[in-house]
Amino acid sequence: MRSWREREEARIREAYARRDRAGTAALWEERRPEVAMWTHRREVLAGALLRAHFGGRVAGGGALPVRCACLDVGCGRGAWLATLARWGCPPGRLHGVDLLPDRVEAARRRVPGADVRVASGWALPFEDDSMDLVSAFTVFSSILDGDARLALAREMVRVLRPGGAVLVYDFRVSHPRNPDTVGIGTRELRRLFPGAGIRTRSLTLAPPVARWLGRVAPGVAHLLERRASPLHTHGLHLIEPEGRAG
């Protein structure tokens, strides 16, 4: 009988394979105007949260401390790793893991010099207290088993240094037509990271609305993206785990 980890990893691989076969990944290509809008807003908010967290350790008006060690769990094709590199994180201090080998190869090409590996988030190949920032973008929502989500959160905290932070970007609510995902709200994050300080920002205008407004009224789309709105589908969370204060 397979373990919960083997079952969950196999289910995730199959879910992404179905998405690739269906061609829906094209809806999330970075060249699309609404995706560029979402990405820009996420970067603005992430930068502000990271500067607030790291405070005096940030140099030159950036978002990260000098020589910050960063790990992106479920790094995909390396979009967030590329952002961290652009923000000044040295490639040798950038790390990423993903279950899918083709995503790992794409991330390596996109961010030369970064340490990107095929690995599970439930067994991160890094030492305790080795990372200043651990991120997971639309990862927890892809894990349907609640105990598996908790195991991932604990592993992320294990590799985090004192004074470090966890950054999570994810769906706030479950999608009624997507059985492969589950919404991750602040209540669930408090279960996953008990006792942690959590700062949350609302973002990502609902994709159907963003795609339609992008064609007929792009200015309205950008306005709704910038303001807190019930039409936002995601949350960006800066998490300061208990016992990891600097």
DACORFEN-V629904 format. One record per backbone hydrogen bond with DSSP energy under -1.0 kcal/mol. NH is the residue of the N-H (numbers start at 1). CO is the residue of the C=O. E is the energy in kcal/mol with one decimal. If there is no record, write none. Layout:
BEGIN
NH;CO;E
NH;CO;E
END
This chain:
BEGIN
7;3;-2.5
8;4;-2.6
9;5;-2.7
10;6;-2.2
11;7;-2.2
12;8;-2.4
13;9;-2.3
14;10;-2.2
15;11;-2.4
16;12;-2.2
17;13;-2.0
18;14;-2.4
19;15;-1.9
20;16;-2.4
21;17;-2.4
22;18;-2.2
24;19;-1.2
26;23;-1.2
27;24;-1.8
28;25;-2.0
29;26;-1.3
32;29;-1.7
36;32;-2.3
37;33;-2.1
38;34;-2.5
39;35;-2.8
40;36;-2.5
41;37;-2.2
42;38;-2.4
43;39;-2.4
44;40;-2.3
45;41;-2.4
46;42;-2.8
47;43;-2.6
48;44;-1.8
49;45;-2.4
50;46;-2.6
51;47;-2.4
52;48;-2.1
53;49;-2.0
54;50;-2.9
55;51;-2.0
57;54;-2.3
58;55;-2.0
62;59;-1.5
68;65;-1.4
70;93;-2.4
71;133;-2.6
72;95;-2.4
73;135;-3.0
74;97;-1.8
75;97;-2.2
78;75;-2.1
82;78;-2.3
83;79;-1.6
84;80;-2.4
85;81;-2.3
86;82;-2.2
87;83;-1.8
88;85;-1.5
89;84;-2.3
93;90;-2.5
94;91;-1.5
95;70;-2.1
96;115;-2.4
97;72;-2.0
98;117;-1.7
104;100;-1.9
105;101;-2.4
106;102;-1.8
107;103;-2.5
108;104;-2.3
109;105;-1.9
110;106;-2.1
111;107;-2.3
114;111;-2.0
115;94;-2.6
116;114;-1.1
117;96;-2.7
119;98;-1.4
123;120;-1.3
126;124;-1.8
129;158;-2.0
130;159;-1.4
131;159;-2.5
132;69;-2.5
133;69;-1.9
134;165;-2.1
135;71;-2.9
136;167;-2.2
138;169;-3.9
142;139;-1.4
143;140;-1.6
149;145;-2.0
150;146;-1.9
151;147;-2.2
152;148;-2.0
153;149;-2.3
154;150;-2.2
155;151;-1.8
156;152;-2.4
157;153;-2.1
158;154;-2.0
159;155;-1.4
160;157;-1.1
161;131;-3.4
163;244;-5.2
164;161;-2.2
165;132;-2.0
166;239;-2.6
167;134;-2.3
168;237;-2.5
169;136;-1.7
170;235;-2.2
172;233;-3.0
178;175;-1.7
181;178;-1.4
182;141;-1.7
184;171;-3.1
189;185;-2.1
190;186;-2.2
191;187;-1.3
192;188;-2.3
193;189;-2.6
196;193;-1.9
197;240;-2.2
199;238;-2.4
201;236;-2.3
203;234;-2.0
206;231;-2.3
210;206;-2.9
211;207;-2.7
212;208;-1.8
213;209;-3.0
214;210;-2.1
215;212;-1.0
216;212;-1.9
217;213;-3.0
221;217;-1.7
222;218;-2.2
223;219;-2.0
224;220;-2.6
225;221;-2.0
226;222;-1.8
227;223;-1.3
232;229;-1.9
233;204;-2.6
234;203;-2.0
235;170;-2.5
236;201;-2.8
237;168;-3.3
238;199;-2.8
239;166;-3.4
240;197;-3.1
244;241;-2.0
END
